[in-house]
């Protein structure tokens, strides 16, 4: 890099200017670096706002609307589902139920009831395994088998997959997405499976609610006890309680 100094004189005033001369090679390097920086910025902007990781599992919905989604994973707790469904019906709420394949085989009528009440159905794998420990083929079998069962019982083809235990890695996500699925996680966990005090669930939601939240729950006794106040509080904050696809603006 070379510098050239030019001196200009106007009347009694002397001005100096420095001209920087850059070689063609260095100029090319600078242009390439700027191009990569621009591409990086564009890539960051195109990564979904719904994700917290690069490989695209979805943790939350759009934050420009006053909506939250309830996501209920179902592999047990069938004794509490009728009460849960009644609560949702009484409050005119439709949510997303992620269905375990083995559970669906044993509880066809309950699954039909969930569907007939207008709730959204997602895929929760067949055997409720740790999917990060499975091969791509085993992951595919878990998802496709549940898809077939749910479709046979309800006529609905699932397009969203919630990994059991929230257990995922690149293989899990890549396999599901290759099958046309969106991988759904959560931004608020009720941890309803690990408490007997419904007030803890209500407090957790009250402290963490936000636009586009995906609120994870299960059909448990304590969830049933917590839901009326949860619903009341969320509506009191101005939220619409809805499905996962609705907070993502995805057609199902």
C-alpha positions as CSV (number, residue, x, y, z in Angstrom):
1,X,0.0,0.0,0.0
2,X,1.5,3.3,-1.1
3,X,0.8,6.9,0.1
4,X,1.0,10.0,-2.0
5,X,0.8,13.4,-0.5
6,X,-0.6,16.3,-2.6
7,X,-0.2,20.0,-1.5
8,X,-2.7,22.6,-2.7
9,X,-2.3,26.3,-2.1
10,X,-5.2,28.8,-2.1
11,X,-4.0,32.3,-1.4
12,X,-2.1,32.1,1.9
13,X,-3.6,28.7,2.9
14,X,-1.8,25.5,2.2
15,X,-3.8,22.3,2.1
16,X,-2.4,18.7,2.2
17,X,-4.2,15.6,1.1
18,X,-3.1,12.0,1.2
19,X,-4.0,9.6,-1.5
20,X,-3.9,5.9,-0.7
21,X,-2.9,3.7,-3.6
22,X,-3.9,0.0,-3.2
23,X,-2.6,-2.7,-5.5
24,X,-5.0,-4.7,-7.6
25,X,-4.2,-7.9,-5.6
26,X,-5.0,-6.2,-2.2
27,X,-8.1,-4.6,-3.7
28,X,-9.3,-8.0,-4.9
29,X,-8.7,-9.5,-1.4
30,X,-10.7,-6.7,0.3
31,X,-13.6,-7.1,-2.2
32,X,-13.7,-10.9,-1.5
33,X,-13.7,-10.3,2.2
34,X,-16.6,-7.8,1.9
35,X,-18.5,-10.2,-0.3
36,X,-18.2,-13.0,2.3
37,X,-19.2,-10.6,5.0
38,X,-22.3,-9.6,3.0
39,X,-23.2,-13.3,2.4
40,X,-22.8,-14.1,6.1
41,X,-25.2,-11.2,7.1
42,X,-27.7,-12.4,4.5
43,X,-27.5,-15.9,5.8
44,X,-28.1,-14.7,9.4
45,X,-31.2,-12.8,8.3
46,X,-32.6,-15.9,6.4
47,X,-32.2,-18.3,9.4
48,X,-35.8,-18.6,10.8
49,X,-36.5,-16.3,13.7
50,X,-38.2,-19.4,15.2
51,X,-34.9,-21.1,15.8
52,X,-32.1,-21.0,18.4
53,X,-29.8,-23.4,16.5
54,X,-28.4,-23.3,13.0
55,X,-29.9,-26.7,11.9
56,X,-33.4,-25.4,12.4
57,X,-35.4,-27.0,15.2
58,X,-38.2,-24.6,16.1
59,X,-38.4,-23.3,19.7
60,X,-41.0,-20.5,19.3
61,X,-43.3,-18.8,16.9
62,X,-43.4,-15.3,15.5
63,X,-43.1,-12.6,18.1
64,X,-45.1,-9.9,16.3
65,X,-48.5,-11.3,17.4
66,X,-50.1,-11.7,20.8
67,X,-50.4,-15.5,20.5
68,X,-49.1,-18.6,22.4
69,X,-49.3,-22.2,21.5
70,X,-50.0,-25.2,23.8
71,X,-48.1,-28.3,22.7
72,X,-49.2,-31.4,24.6
73,X,-47.1,-34.6,24.2
74,X,-49.2,-37.7,24.6
75,X,-47.7,-41.1,25.4
76,X,-49.5,-41.7,28.7
77,X,-52.1,-39.9,30.8
78,X,-55.1,-41.0,28.8
79,X,-57.2,-40.9,32.0
80,X,-56.8,-37.1,32.1
81,X,-57.4,-36.4,28.4
82,X,-61.3,-36.2,28.6
83,X,-61.0,-33.5,31.3
84,X,-58.4,-31.7,29.3
85,X,-60.4,-31.8,26.1
86,X,-63.5,-30.5,28.0
87,X,-61.5,-27.6,29.4
88,X,-60.3,-26.6,26.0
89,X,-63.8,-26.9,24.5
90,X,-65.3,-24.8,27.3
91,X,-62.7,-22.1,26.6
92,X,-63.0,-22.4,22.8
93,X,-59.3,-23.3,22.5
94,X,-57.6,-25.5,19.9
95,X,-54.1,-26.7,20.6
96,X,-51.5,-29.2,19.2
97,X,-51.2,-32.7,20.5
98,X,-48.0,-34.6,19.6
99,X,-49.0,-38.3,19.5
100,X,-46.9,-41.3,20.3
101,X,-47.5,-44.1,17.9
102,X,-47.7,-47.0,20.5
103,X,-50.2,-44.9,22.5
104,X,-52.3,-44.2,19.5
105,X,-52.6,-47.9,18.7
106,X,-54.0,-48.6,22.2
107,X,-56.2,-45.5,22.4
108,X,-57.8,-45.1,19.0
109,X,-61.1,-43.6,20.3
110,X,-59.3,-41.0,22.4
111,X,-57.2,-40.0,19.4
112,X,-60.4,-39.7,17.3
113,X,-61.9,-37.5,20.0
114,X,-58.8,-35.2,20.0
115,X,-59.2,-34.9,16.2
116,X,-62.9,-34.5,16.2
117,X,-62.6,-31.6,18.7
118,X,-60.6,-29.8,16.0
119,X,-57.1,-30.0,17.6
120,X,-54.0,-30.2,15.6
121,X,-52.0,-33.5,15.5
122,X,-48.3,-33.8,15.5
123,X,-45.9,-36.8,15.6
124,X,-44.1,-37.8,18.8
125,X,-42.3,-41.0,17.5
126,X,-43.5,-44.5,18.0
127,X,-41.7,-46.0,21.1
128,X,-40.8,-42.7,22.9
129,X,-37.0,-43.3,22.5
130,X,-34.0,-41.0,22.7
131,X,-33.8,-40.2,19.0
132,X,-30.2,-38.8,19.2
133,X,-29.0,-42.4,19.9
134,X,-30.8,-43.8,16.8
135,X,-29.5,-44.2,13.3
136,X,-31.1,-42.2,10.5
137,X,-33.0,-45.3,9.4
138,X,-34.3,-45.9,12.9
139,X,-35.3,-42.3,13.2
140,X,-37.2,-42.5,9.9
141,X,-39.0,-45.7,11.0
142,X,-40.1,-44.1,14.3
143,X,-41.6,-41.1,12.5
144,X,-43.1,-42.9,9.5
145,X,-44.7,-45.7,11.6
146,X,-46.5,-43.1,13.8
147,X,-47.4,-41.1,10.7
148,X,-49.1,-44.2,9.3
149,X,-51.0,-45.0,12.5
150,X,-52.3,-41.5,13.0
151,X,-53.3,-41.2,9.4
152,X,-55.1,-44.5,9.5
153,X,-57.1,-43.5,12.6
154,X,-57.8,-39.9,11.8
155,X,-57.1,-39.3,8.1
156,X,-54.5,-36.7,9.1
157,X,-50.9,-36.8,7.8
158,X,-48.6,-35.3,10.5
159,X,-46.0,-32.8,9.3
160,X,-44.5,-31.7,12.7
161,X,-42.3,-33.8,14.8
162,X,-41.6,-33.3,18.5
163,X,-38.7,-35.5,19.6
164,X,-39.3,-37.4,22.9
165,X,-37.5,-35.8,25.8
166,X,-36.5,-32.9,23.5
167,X,-33.6,-35.2,22.6
168,X,-32.1,-34.2,19.2
169,X,-29.0,-33.7,17.2
170,X,-28.2,-33.0,13.5
171,X,-29.1,-36.5,12.5
172,X,-32.6,-36.3,14.1
173,X,-33.3,-32.9,12.6
174,X,-31.9,-33.8,9.1
175,X,-33.9,-37.0,9.0
176,X,-37.1,-35.4,10.0
177,X,-36.7,-32.5,7.7
178,X,-35.8,-34.8,4.8
179,X,-39.2,-36.4,5.4
180,X,-40.9,-33.1,5.1
181,X,-41.3,-32.5,8.9
182,X,-40.7,-29.4,11.0
183,X,-38.9,-30.3,14.2
184,X,-40.8,-28.6,17.2
185,X,-39.3,-27.9,20.6
186,X,-40.6,-25.4,23.1
187,X,-39.7,-22.1,24.7
188,X,-41.6,-22.7,28.0
189,X,-41.7,-26.0,29.8
190,X,-44.4,-26.5,32.4
191,X,-42.4,-29.5,33.8
192,X,-45.8,-30.8,34.8
193,X,-44.5,-34.4,35.0
194,X,-42.2,-33.5,37.9
195,X,-44.4,-31.5,40.3
196,X,-47.5,-32.1,42.3
197,X,-48.1,-28.4,42.9
198,X,-50.2,-26.9,40.2
199,X,-49.3,-23.4,41.4
200,X,-45.7,-23.9,40.4
201,X,-46.8,-24.5,36.8
202,X,-49.0,-21.3,36.9
203,X,-46.1,-19.3,38.3
204,X,-43.7,-20.6,35.7
205,X,-46.0,-19.5,32.9
206,X,-46.7,-16.2,34.6
207,X,-42.9,-15.4,34.7
208,X,-42.0,-16.6,31.2
209,X,-44.9,-15.8,28.9
210,X,-44.0,-14.1,25.6
211,X,-45.3,-13.6,22.1
212,X,-45.0,-16.7,20.0
213,X,-44.3,-19.0,23.0
214,X,-44.6,-22.8,22.5
215,X,-45.7,-24.0,25.9
216,X,-45.0,-27.7,26.5
217,X,-47.4,-29.8,28.7
218,X,-48.6,-33.4,29.2
219,X,-51.9,-34.9,30.2
220,X,-51.4,-35.1,34.0
221,X,-53.5,-34.5,37.1
222,X,-51.5,-31.4,38.0
223,X,-51.9,-30.0,34.5
224,X,-55.7,-30.3,34.7
225,X,-55.5,-28.4,38.0
226,X,-53.3,-25.7,36.6
227,X,-55.0,-25.1,33.3
228,X,-58.1,-23.0,34.3
229,X,-55.9,-20.3,35.9
230,X,-53.2,-20.6,33.2
231,X,-55.8,-19.9,30.5
232,X,-57.4,-17.1,32.5
233,X,-54.0,-15.4,33.1
234,X,-52.8,-15.8,29.5
235,X,-56.1,-14.4,28.2
236,X,-55.8,-11.6,30.8
237,X,-52.4,-10.7,29.3
238,X,-54.1,-10.4,25.9
239,X,-52.9,-13.7,24.4
240,X,-54.8,-15.9,22.0
241,X,-54.1,-19.5,22.9
242,X,-53.7,-21.5,19.7
243,X,-51.9,-24.3,17.8
244,X,-48.2,-24.5,17.0
245,X,-48.8,-24.1,13.3
246,X,-50.7,-20.9,13.9
247,X,-47.9,-19.2,15.9
248,X,-45.6,-20.3,13.1
249,X,-47.9,-19.2,10.3
250,X,-47.7,-22.6,8.7
251,X,-50.6,-24.2,6.9
252,X,-51.6,-27.7,8.0
